[in-house]
Structures are given as structure tokens and as C-alpha cells.
Amino acid sequence: MLNDDKKAIFGWAMYDWANSAFATTIMAGFFPIFFKDYWSPDVDATVSTARLGLANSIAGITVALLAPILGAIADKGNSRKRFLILFAYFGALMTMSLFLVSRGEWVTAMLLYVFSIVGFSGANIFYDALLPGVASEKKIDVVSSLGYSLGYLGGGLLFAVNVWMTLSPVTFGLSGPAEAVRLSFLTVGFWWGLFTVPLIALVKEPRYTSRNVSCSEGDKRGGFNVVRAGVLQLVATFKQVRHLKTIFLFLIAYWLYIDGVDTIISMAVAYGKSIGFETKDLITALLITQCVGFPAAIGFGFLGRRISPKRAILIAIGVYLFVSIWGAFMEDKSEFYVLAVIVGLVQGGVQALSRSFYTRIIPVDKSAEFFGFYNMLGKFAVVIGPSLMGTVGVLVRSMGYSSNTASRTSIAAVSLLFVAGGALLMFVNEKKGKEEAAYLSGISGSI
């Protein structure tokens, strides 16, 4: 098994550089704006926001249902990399296909968006599962943060080019901003596929040995036997529920607070547009977040190493709670910029340290399966957040309040997720989690 190999760490971290272009340009940037202005023209802002929330929810449910099963199969067949490659290139292809969707075709755009998120989220399950194979526990916080940091840099770089294309389409020989945005979908897919290559070339599939049997034996099994072994592993895990208390407590806490984080990432632009901010202001705020996020993610990795990942995560949750409340009352674009800076300081950190903390309390030889649960709850959480915003917004609107008031109320509702998630996280005991993980690794050889 690779451990702190610099080439493997670089190759692994570069996948964050690759796929963050999708998270930044598509999910947080252009898709919400283009969906409202190009694919859903002449529709009330509250309705288009609800449609966007529905798309995120459908994608989340799809990934959530598949994640644990695929993870268990990948563990038994030593195929984490192969699953990552499959999902990554599927997502890149679906993203590029958005270029072909004509004006007003919001259903087609929404379906392709859902497929692209399935590719993005599915690949992340196996990307996360590869982390224990490239970094030791001593360096895992910093390596996890390095990935997010490169993601901010790479995603921000392509996003800046795409913004330039939309602001000055003539420079690129384009007819206007709409064509520039559509072309950006192609650039993201190409970027994603190209920079997945370092991981393919430099990161080897980790092989773990449990007490009774080496997981590498999966390579000798036929396809059906690998699937069968994976399903049996998943069933066996559920039978050991009494030994998963710490993991489940963390996952519930993570489910709640990361839902708030993901909701702000995916809905911030749609929210800003709903309360009257101009597109250029929203794009500028996203660029600010990317610039701040690059060094801040690395800094959070060292902070987690110094004061413990759990304490650092709690600090980030507190910051997000403040942001969600302030966001409901902001009036001026300068406030949106300040919030963008604040979010940039903690966004990568809370994601990176959550990943590395979780790695510490799961059985390393079942990493893909357990990251399947991790991503499953993360995606089920995304079902709640955008749907919560959409439902609250529509409900308040139906009571006779303005669209602006409905949107502000919906963002304030997100604060509840940070309160609940942070409160539960305080009860997670890392030492006990490690003991549970050691026990589960010990019995996995009998499966």
C-alpha cells in the first residue's frame, strides 16, 4: 500500500484540481444563472429556484442509493480507481452535453445536470476512499486539505477564464455571453477529463490485508463473485451495527452540517439573484471565494493538525451559522463580497477535515464501502437543504409575502442545519471510533 509517496499524493490531489472545475463553474457559477435566464425564461424566481433544488435533490437520492453498494463491491474487487474513472468520465461527458441544450429546454438541461452530478458525486466516493492509501494518519489532514486547496486553485483558474469569455465574448470570437456560457460547459468537461490523468497514472489501487484474507483476492474472482462478495460485505456491516455507534453519530452530524455547506455552495448564486443582485456581482463573489479558499484550505489542514480536526470543524460550523443568518439580512453587494471572503476561509477546511477525520474512524480495508455511507448521507443531506429552501420560499410566497422576503426566509432556515450538526459533532469520540474501526477490520476477513 502506498503511504506518503509524493508522486501518489500529487496525482491524488490533482483530481481535486480536475473536478473542482465542475463544482465551481457549473454547480456554483453558471448553471444556476443560465438555468434561470436561458433555460427557464419568464418564470418566477421562486419557481426556478425550486426546480434547481429539485434537480440537486434527484441527483442526491440517486447517488445515495448506489453509494454503499458500489463502495462494498469496489472494496472486494480492488476497483476503487476503475469506479472513479467510470464516474468521472461519465460526468465529464454529461457536462459537455449541456452545450447542446437549446433555450427554454429546462427539462433536458435539468436531466443532464442530474447525470453530471451523479458522475461528479459518484467519482468522489472512490476518490475519498483512495486517501488512506496515499497518506499516513500523521499527514492525512494536510494531504486532504491539499486536495481541496488545489481544487480551489484549479477550479478558480478555469472559472476566471470562463468569466472572461462571458464578459468579453468578442475576444474569443463568440457571438455573445450565452454562447460563451455554453462553451464553458465544454471546457469544464475537457478540463475534468484531462486532469484526471495524473491520478490514473500515479496512484495505485491500495491493497489491504485483513486478519484472515487479503482483499487483493478480489482480483482473482469473476465479476459476479466480486459483486456477490461486495453485497455480502455490506450485509455483514449492517449486522455489526452495535460496533458502529461512533461512525453513525459522526455521519448524522456530518449529514446535517455538510447539508448546510452544500446548500450554500449550490444555491448561493440563485439566492443572490432572487434578492436582486446582478450576475456580475455574484460571479465576482465566487471568484473571491476561490482566491481566499486556496491558501485557507491548506491553513485549515495545519490548524486541524494543531488543535484537532474536530475542534477545527466546529469553528467552521460556527462561521457558517453566522453566514447563514447574516445572509438573510444583507442589502448591499459589498456585504455579499464580505460573506464570500468569510466562506472562502472555512469552506475547503470543513470539507477537508471532515474527510480526514472520518478516515481515522473507519476500517481502512473497507474504505470505499464506508465512504459510500459518507457520500450517501452527504447526498441525502443535499436532498434536505435545497428542498428546504425551495419549500420555505414557496410557502412564504403563498402567504402573500414578496419574492425577496421569501428568498431571505429560505436562506435563514439553513442555519438550523448548522446548529443541529455542530451539537451532535461535540459528542463524537475519536478514540472510541478508532477502537470500533480496529474491531471491524479484524472480523472482515471472515466475509
Phi, psi and omega in degrees: 000133177293142180210109180063026174285124188298321179294318179295319178298316179298312181298319179295311183295331181293341176292329174296320175302321183289305190276345179292341174299323177291313182299322185276301185290320186270297187294310185270333188258269193285323186299312180301319180291311182294324179298320180284314189273331188249315183267341177231057182289152176060031177243141178306140184302324180295321180292314181295325176295320178296321178297317180296318176298322178297319179299314178297323181292317179299316179297318180298316179297317181300311180294319182299321181288327183274331194303305184296322181294312180296323179297316179296319178297318180296321178298313184288332182259006184049054185229033179300314180297317182296319177295319178301312181299316180301310182291320182298313183285333172296314179297319179296319180295317179295324178295315180296330181292340177298337178301331186273352185280126183278166180302136178085350182273066187291331180293313179297317179299318181295319180296314178296323177296317178299314179298319181293323177291323176300316177297314181298309184288322179297316178297325181295331177303312186277333172297312178298321182293339178280345184303315180298340180276348181245347184222138174284166180300326181297325185252002190294326178295316182291319179294317177300317179292327177300319179300310179296324179297314177295329176297316177298319182292309182293313179297320179292324180296310180293323179299319179298319178295317180295323176296317177302318179300319182284329180280331180224066184298330180299325180302330182257011179071028182256156185282337181176179182301324181298316178294326179295317179295317179298320178294329180298329176298322177294316183296323180295314179299318179294315179301313180302312181293319182296313186272008167279341183301317178304320178295317180300320186278327192252340182257123178269153176294119180291144179238119183253148180244117175272183190298323188249340185206144177277135180294343180292348177297342178301332180295336184271352183272155173286169183303313181297320181294326178294315178299314180299316180296322179295317179295319178297322177297317180297317179298316180298323178298315179296329178290341180260029184305324183295342179260013184241018187300315182293317180298314181294321178297317178297317183297323178294316178299314179299317179308317184283306187286327180287337173299317177298317179298309182296325179295317178295320179298312188277339187245356185300315181294316178298322178294312180301321179291325181293330181262011168104005178285149180281154182303318182297327178292320180293318179294319178300318179298320178296320178296322178298315180300318180296316182295316180289323184295330183300301179286329184295324180297317177296317180300322179293328177298316178289326177297316178298323179292328184277313186252358182098140180302321183299314180295320180295321177297318180297323176298314180297320179298318178300320178295317179296324177300316178298318181296315183295327178284315179298320182302331181287341184247354185293148183237327188251151181296334178298326177293323178297322178294318179297317178297325178297320177295313181298315179298319179300329181292331188239345188300307180293325182296314182293326178288314183293316183286330174298317180296314183288325176297316180297322179301328181290335188247013178245157175293123186296330181281355177236035188296319181294320178298313183287331172285340170296315175298318181302311179286330177300310181291326176299320181282326173295328176296319179296335174297320184286310188302296179299323178294323177299313178299313181296317182293314179297318180298313180294320180297312180296322179296320181292343179275003176100000179280162181290162177299323180298312179296320179299318180295318180294321178296322182294321180289327178295328181297335181296334182300331179299326181292323179290321178298311182293316181295317179295321180297317180291322181300328182298339182265001180280125182254110184297318181299316179295323178298321179294323179295319178296319180296320179296321178296314182295323177296324182293325183268351187292339181291343180275355183280000000 
